[in-house]
Amino acid sequence: MIEQDKIAEQVRMCAACPKMCRHVCPTFFAWRSDAPTPHGRALLLHQEIVGTRKIDERGVEVLYQCLECSHCLTWCKPEIDIATFVELKRQELVKSGQQPKGISQLTSLVSAMHNPFDEDHSKRNMWIKISKSKGPKVLYFTGCTAAYREKDSAQDTVYLLELLGYSVEVTPDEWCCGSPLIRTGDIETGLKQAAHNVEVLNRVDAEEILVTCPGCYRVLTTDYTENGYVLNKPVLHISEFLAKSLDKLPVGKCDRLVSFHDPCHLGRHSGIYQAPRDVITQVCGVAPVEMDRNKENAMCCGNGAGLRTLFPEYAKKIGAERIRQAKNVDAKYLVTSCPFCKEMLDAQSDELLTVLDLPEFVMQFGKGRDVKTD
């Protein structure tokens, strides 16, 4: 836990800054206001600390207008982590019952259904087709978005792993990893999901746990461990796993430009930038063309930390801007390595740009299948 004196010192420094980081903040782009910027949020926290202003309803709104993408941290010379301070304040708001209604509803959904989409838990992974192939066993933790919204990506992940010679295990007892709750402040309920998942995943006989969702990856590798929930198997993101088997990947040919969108939880939060690019290059034969904002400078898709739940139109505006940036480099295919990012970006795209998650891309280009554009 960060000491309160350190938080106060860094918040004061941020509140007194000329606030140039607003130019990379996606919520500043969406609202065009100084309030939903790192500086605006720091100023709110500073005023509460020194006693000049309490966090009122408007202050709560501003604190939940943060994507926690940490782009401000990569830009900030003193390295002041406002996103983490916002998350800690959200935890206080949840404990005092000051969180927005939409966040309370999110907690209720995950608690009751074990996913944030209000879907029947019994149907989470029952549709996935798995062959009885022999080989090293890997446990695929699908995550909620792939299980309920991006089923093609989940199935392609299974097909790809089997193609590489692995025996895939998927457990129907998997729950939401807890990321949506932890990032929005309800860490207590989020860790209840963690306790269940650790018990379930530790029982499965497999060599490794694979995830396609960077939000799941960050929570399973960082938040679980920090809170005393220990998995007995290593956790790898699918891009890392595939990058270790480049010579085994199916090879195709890309006749149109491919670009890559860096998910925040995979890139800035986990430091994984090169692995998905290596996979694309191996499958395609050429490296992806980079958008102006890439790697640690990549713009968030707009889909994280409760923003889409509370402010859907602003989230879509951010996603549409990311699509525009891909078109600016004449990309015809935009690949990401996150079902959550894919869902947002695909919804904001059109027939001129096809959005694919990494396993979909490998299977469709590497195996010569028709790329879906609907």
C-alpha positions as CSV (number, residue, x, y, z in Angstrom):
1,M,0.0,0.0,0.0
2,I,1.3,3.5,-0.9
3,E,1.9,5.7,2.1
4,Q,-0.6,8.6,2.5
5,D,2.2,11.2,2.8
6,K,3.7,10.1,-0.5
7,I,0.3,10.2,-2.2
8,A,-0.3,13.8,-0.8
9,E,3.2,14.9,-2.0
10,Q,2.8,13.5,-5.5
11,V,-0.8,14.7,-5.9
12,R,0.3,18.2,-4.9
13,M,3.1,18.1,-7.5
14,C,0.7,17.0,-10.2
15,A,-1.9,19.6,-9.2
16,A,0.7,22.3,-9.6
17,C,2.0,21.1,-12.9
18,P,1.4,23.0,-16.2
19,K,-0.7,19.9,-17.2
20,M,0.7,19.3,-20.6
21,C,-0.1,15.5,-20.2
22,R,-3.7,16.3,-21.1
23,H,-2.6,16.2,-24.8
24,V,-2.2,12.4,-24.5
25,C,-5.1,11.8,-22.2
26,P,-8.0,10.0,-24.1
27,T,-10.6,11.4,-21.8
28,F,-9.4,15.0,-22.4
29,F,-9.8,14.1,-26.1
30,A,-13.4,12.9,-25.5
31,W,-14.6,15.7,-23.2
32,R,-12.3,18.6,-24.3
33,S,-12.4,19.8,-20.7
34,D,-9.7,20.2,-18.0
35,A,-11.7,18.3,-15.4
36,P,-11.4,14.8,-16.9
37,T,-7.6,15.0,-17.2
38,P,-4.8,13.7,-14.9
39,H,-4.3,17.3,-13.6
40,G,-8.0,17.7,-13.0
41,R,-8.2,14.5,-11.0
42,A,-5.1,15.3,-9.1
43,L,-6.5,18.7,-8.2
44,L,-9.6,17.1,-6.8
45,L,-7.5,14.8,-4.7
46,H,-5.2,17.6,-3.5
47,Q,-8.2,19.8,-2.5
48,E,-9.6,17.0,-0.4
49,I,-6.3,16.2,1.3
50,V,-5.7,19.9,2.3
51,G,-9.4,20.3,3.3
52,T,-10.5,22.9,0.8
53,R,-13.1,20.8,-1.0
54,K,-14.7,17.4,-0.3
55,I,-15.3,14.9,-3.1
56,D,-18.9,15.8,-4.1
57,E,-21.1,14.2,-6.8
58,R,-19.3,16.1,-9.6
59,G,-15.9,15.0,-8.2
60,V,-17.0,11.4,-8.2
61,E,-18.0,11.7,-11.8
62,V,-14.6,13.1,-12.7
63,L,-12.8,10.3,-10.9
64,Y,-14.8,7.8,-12.8
65,Q,-14.0,9.5,-16.1
66,C,-10.5,8.0,-15.9
67,L,-9.6,5.0,-18.1
68,E,-6.7,4.1,-15.9
69,C,-4.7,3.6,-19.1
70,S,-1.6,5.1,-17.5
71,H,-0.6,7.0,-20.6
72,C,0.0,10.1,-18.4
73,L,2.5,8.1,-16.3
74,T,4.6,7.3,-19.4
75,W,4.6,10.9,-20.3
76,C,5.2,12.3,-16.8
77,K,8.8,13.2,-16.1
78,P,8.4,12.8,-12.2
79,E,6.5,9.6,-12.9
80,I,3.5,10.4,-10.8
81,D,1.0,7.5,-11.0
82,I,-2.3,9.3,-11.0
83,A,-4.2,6.3,-12.3
84,T,-3.2,4.3,-9.2
85,F,-4.2,7.1,-6.9
86,V,-7.6,7.3,-8.7
87,E,-8.1,3.6,-8.2
88,L,-7.3,3.9,-4.5
89,K,-9.8,6.7,-4.2
90,R,-12.4,4.7,-6.0
91,Q,-11.9,2.0,-3.3
92,E,-12.7,4.6,-0.7
93,L,-15.8,5.8,-2.6
94,V,-17.1,2.2,-2.9
95,K,-16.6,1.6,0.9
96,S,-18.5,4.8,1.7
97,G,-21.2,4.1,-0.8
98,Q,-20.4,7.1,-3.1
99,Q,-19.8,5.1,-6.2
100,P,-22.0,5.8,-9.3
101,K,-25.1,3.7,-9.7
102,G,-23.7,2.0,-12.8
103,I,-20.8,0.7,-10.8
104,S,-23.1,-0.7,-8.1
105,Q,-25.0,-2.5,-10.8
106,L,-21.8,-3.9,-12.3
107,T,-20.9,-5.3,-8.9
108,S,-24.3,-6.9,-8.6
109,L,-24.0,-8.5,-12.0
110,V,-20.6,-10.0,-11.4
111,S,-21.6,-11.2,-7.9
112,A,-24.7,-12.9,-9.2
113,M,-23.7,-14.1,-12.7
114,H,-19.9,-14.2,-12.4
115,N,-19.6,-12.0,-15.5
116,P,-20.4,-8.3,-16.3
117,F,-22.7,-9.0,-19.2
118,D,-25.7,-10.5,-17.3
119,E,-25.2,-13.8,-19.2
120,D,-26.1,-17.3,-17.9
121,H,-22.9,-18.6,-16.2
122,S,-23.8,-22.2,-17.2
123,K,-23.3,-21.2,-20.9
124,R,-19.9,-19.6,-20.3
125,N,-17.8,-22.1,-22.2
126,M,-20.1,-24.9,-23.0
127,W,-20.1,-24.0,-26.7
128,I,-16.3,-24.3,-27.2
129,K,-15.3,-27.3,-29.3
130,I,-12.2,-29.1,-28.0
131,S,-10.7,-32.2,-29.6
132,K,-9.2,-35.0,-27.5
133,S,-5.8,-34.3,-28.8
134,K,-2.7,-35.5,-27.0
135,G,0.2,-33.3,-26.0
136,P,1.3,-31.0,-23.2
137,K,-1.8,-29.7,-21.3
138,V,-2.5,-26.0,-21.2
139,L,-5.4,-24.4,-19.3
140,Y,-7.1,-21.7,-21.3
141,F,-8.7,-19.0,-19.1
142,T,-11.1,-17.5,-21.6
143,G,-12.2,-14.4,-19.7
144,C,-15.7,-13.0,-20.0
145,T,-15.5,-11.0,-23.2
146,A,-14.2,-13.9,-25.3
147,A,-16.6,-16.3,-23.6
148,Y,-19.7,-14.2,-24.2
149,R,-19.0,-11.6,-26.9
150,E,-15.9,-12.6,-29.0
151,K,-16.6,-16.4,-29.3
152,D,-14.8,-16.6,-32.7
153,S,-11.6,-15.4,-31.0
154,A,-12.0,-17.9,-28.2
155,Q,-12.6,-20.8,-30.5
156,D,-9.7,-19.8,-32.8
157,T,-7.5,-19.8,-29.7
158,V,-8.4,-23.4,-29.0
159,Y,-7.9,-24.4,-32.6
160,L,-4.6,-22.7,-32.8
161,L,-3.3,-24.3,-29.6
162,E,-4.3,-27.7,-30.8
163,L,-2.7,-27.0,-34.2
164,L,0.6,-26.3,-32.3
165,G,0.3,-29.7,-30.6
166,Y,-1.2,-28.9,-27.2
167,S,-4.1,-30.5,-25.3
168,V,-6.4,-27.7,-24.2
169,E,-8.4,-27.6,-21.0
170,V,-11.2,-25.2,-20.4
171,T,-13.0,-25.2,-17.1
172,P,-16.8,-24.4,-16.9
173,D,-16.2,-23.3,-13.3
174,E,-14.1,-20.2,-14.3
175,W,-15.6,-16.9,-13.0
176,C,-14.9,-13.3,-14.0
177,C,-11.3,-12.6,-13.1
178,G,-12.4,-9.6,-11.1
179,S,-10.7,-6.9,-13.1
180,P,-13.8,-4.9,-13.8
181,L,-14.5,-4.6,-10.1
182,I,-10.9,-4.1,-9.0
183,R,-10.3,-1.3,-11.5
184,T,-13.6,0.4,-10.5
185,G,-13.0,0.3,-6.8
186,D,-14.8,-2.8,-5.4
187,I,-11.7,-4.7,-4.6
188,E,-13.5,-6.8,-1.9
189,T,-16.0,-8.3,-4.4
190,G,-13.2,-8.6,-7.0
191,L,-11.1,-10.6,-4.6
192,K,-14.0,-13.0,-4.0
193,Q,-13.8,-13.8,-7.7
194,A,-10.1,-14.3,-7.2
195,A,-10.4,-16.7,-4.3
196,H,-12.8,-18.9,-6.3
197,N,-10.7,-18.8,-9.5
198,V,-7.5,-19.7,-7.7
199,E,-9.1,-22.7,-6.1
200,V,-10.6,-23.9,-9.4
201,L,-7.5,-23.2,-11.5
202,N,-5.1,-24.8,-9.0
203,R,-7.1,-28.1,-9.2
204,V,-6.7,-28.4,-13.0
205,D,-3.9,-30.6,-14.3
206,A,-2.1,-28.4,-16.8
207,E,1.4,-27.1,-17.3
208,E,0.5,-23.4,-17.9
209,I,-2.5,-21.0,-17.8
210,L,-3.0,-19.1,-21.0
211,V,-5.1,-15.9,-21.3
212,T,-6.1,-13.8,-24.3
213,C,-7.4,-10.9,-22.3
214,P,-4.7,-8.5,-21.0
215,G,-7.1,-7.4,-18.2
216,C,-7.2,-11.1,-17.0
217,Y,-3.5,-11.3,-17.4
218,R,-2.7,-8.3,-15.3
219,V,-5.1,-9.4,-12.5
220,L,-4.0,-13.0,-12.5
221,T,-0.3,-12.1,-12.5
222,T,-0.3,-9.0,-10.3
223,D,-3.5,-8.3,-8.3
224,Y,-4.0,-11.9,-7.2
225,T,-0.4,-12.2,-6.0
226,E,-0.4,-8.8,-4.3
227,N,-3.4,-9.8,-2.3
228,G,-2.2,-13.3,-1.3
229,Y,-3.9,-15.4,-3.9
230,V,-1.3,-17.7,-5.5
231,L,-1.7,-19.8,-8.6
232,N,0.4,-23.0,-8.8
233,K,1.0,-22.7,-12.5
234,P,2.7,-19.9,-14.6
235,V,0.3,-17.5,-16.4
236,L,1.2,-16.5,-19.9
237,H,-0.6,-14.1,-22.3
238,I,-1.3,-15.8,-25.7
239,S,1.1,-13.4,-27.5
240,E,4.0,-14.5,-25.2
241,F,3.1,-18.1,-25.7
242,L,2.9,-17.9,-29.5
243,A,6.1,-15.8,-29.6
244,K,7.9,-18.8,-28.0
245,S,6.7,-21.0,-30.9
246,L,7.3,-18.8,-33.9
247,D,8.7,-21.6,-36.1
248,K,5.6,-23.7,-35.5
249,L,3.1,-21.0,-36.5
250,P,1.1,-21.3,-39.8
251,V,2.6,-18.9,-42.3
252,G,0.5,-17.0,-44.8
253,K,0.8,-13.9,-46.9
254,C,-0.7,-10.4,-46.2
255,D,-1.6,-8.6,-49.4
256,R,-2.8,-5.5,-47.5
257,L,-1.2,-3.4,-44.7
258,V,-1.6,-4.7,-41.2
259,S,-1.3,-2.5,-38.1
260,F,-1.3,-3.4,-34.4
261,H,-3.1,-1.8,-31.5
262,D,-1.4,-2.1,-28.1
263,P,-3.8,-2.9,-25.3
264,C,-3.1,-0.8,-22.2
265,H,-3.0,-3.8,-19.8
266,L,-0.7,-5.7,-22.1
267,G,1.7,-2.8,-23.0
268,R,2.0,0.0,-20.4
269,H,0.8,-2.2,-17.5
270,S,2.7,-5.4,-18.3
271,G,5.5,-4.3,-20.6
272,I,4.6,-6.7,-23.5
273,Y,5.1,-4.9,-26.8
274,Q,7.3,-7.1,-29.0
275,A,5.7,-10.5,-28.7
276,P,2.5,-9.8,-30.7
277,R,4.5,-7.9,-33.3
278,D,6.8,-10.9,-33.7
279,V,3.8,-13.2,-34.2
280,I,2.3,-10.9,-36.9
281,T,5.6,-10.6,-38.7
282,Q,6.1,-14.4,-38.7
283,V,2.6,-15.1,-40.0
284,C,2.5,-12.2,-42.5
285,G,6.1,-12.2,-43.7
286,V,6.3,-8.5,-43.0
287,A,6.2,-6.4,-39.9
288,P,3.0,-4.5,-39.0
289,V,2.9,-0.8,-40.1
290,E,3.0,1.3,-36.9
291,M,0.4,4.0,-36.1
292,D,1.8,7.3,-35.0
293,R,0.8,6.4,-31.5
294,N,2.2,3.0,-30.7
295,K,3.7,0.9,-27.9
296,E,4.1,3.0,-24.7
297,N,2.5,5.9,-26.6
298,A,-0.5,4.0,-27.9
299,M,-3.9,5.5,-27.4
300,C,-6.4,3.5,-25.3
301,C,-9.4,2.0,-27.1
302,G,-11.8,3.6,-24.6
303,N,-13.2,0.4,-23.2
304,G,-11.6,0.1,-19.8
305,A,-12.0,0.9,-16.1
306,G,-15.8,1.4,-16.2
307,L,-15.8,4.2,-18.8
308,R,-18.0,2.3,-21.3
309,T,-20.4,1.3,-18.5
310,L,-20.9,4.9,-17.3
311,F,-20.1,7.0,-20.3
312,P,-20.7,4.8,-23.4
313,E,-20.8,7.6,-26.0
314,Y,-17.5,9.1,-24.9
315,A,-15.9,5.6,-24.8
316,K,-17.1,5.1,-28.4
317,K,-15.6,8.5,-29.4
318,I,-12.2,7.4,-28.1
319,G,-12.5,4.1,-30.0
320,A,-13.5,5.9,-33.2
321,E,-10.4,8.1,-32.9
322,R,-8.2,5.0,-32.6
323,I,-9.8,3.6,-35.8
324,R,-9.0,6.9,-37.5
325,Q,-5.4,6.6,-36.5
326,A,-5.2,3.2,-38.1
327,K,-6.7,4.4,-41.3
328,N,-4.2,7.3,-41.4
329,V,-1.4,4.8,-42.1
330,D,-3.6,3.1,-44.8
331,A,-4.0,-0.1,-42.7
332,K,-6.6,-2.5,-44.0
333,Y,-6.4,-4.8,-41.0
334,L,-6.1,-3.7,-37.4
335,V,-4.9,-6.5,-35.1
336,T,-5.0,-6.3,-31.3
337,S,-4.2,-8.9,-28.7
338,C,-7.2,-8.3,-26.5
339,P,-10.9,-9.4,-27.0
340,F,-12.0,-6.3,-25.0
341,C,-10.2,-3.9,-27.3
342,K,-11.3,-5.9,-30.3
343,E,-14.9,-5.6,-29.3
344,M,-14.7,-1.8,-29.0
345,L,-12.6,-1.1,-32.1
346,D,-14.6,-3.5,-34.3
347,A,-17.8,-1.7,-33.3
348,Q,-16.3,1.7,-34.4
349,S,-14.9,0.4,-37.6
350,D,-16.4,0.0,-41.1
351,E,-15.9,-2.0,-44.3
352,L,-12.6,-0.2,-45.0
353,L,-10.8,-1.6,-41.9
354,T,-11.2,-5.2,-40.5
355,V,-10.4,-5.6,-36.8
356,L,-9.1,-9.0,-35.6
357,D,-7.9,-10.4,-32.3
358,L,-4.4,-12.0,-32.5
359,P,-5.6,-15.7,-32.5
360,E,-8.2,-14.9,-35.2
361,F,-5.5,-13.2,-37.3
362,V,-3.1,-16.2,-37.1
363,M,-5.8,-18.7,-38.0
364,Q,-7.3,-16.7,-40.8
365,F,-4.1,-15.5,-42.5
366,G,-1.9,-18.5,-41.6
367,K,-4.4,-21.1,-42.7
368,G,-5.6,-19.1,-45.7
369,R,-9.2,-18.9,-44.4
370,D,-11.5,-16.1,-45.6
371,V,-11.1,-13.0,-43.4
372,K,-14.5,-12.0,-42.0
373,T,-15.4,-8.4,-42.8
374,D,-19.0,-8.3,-41.6
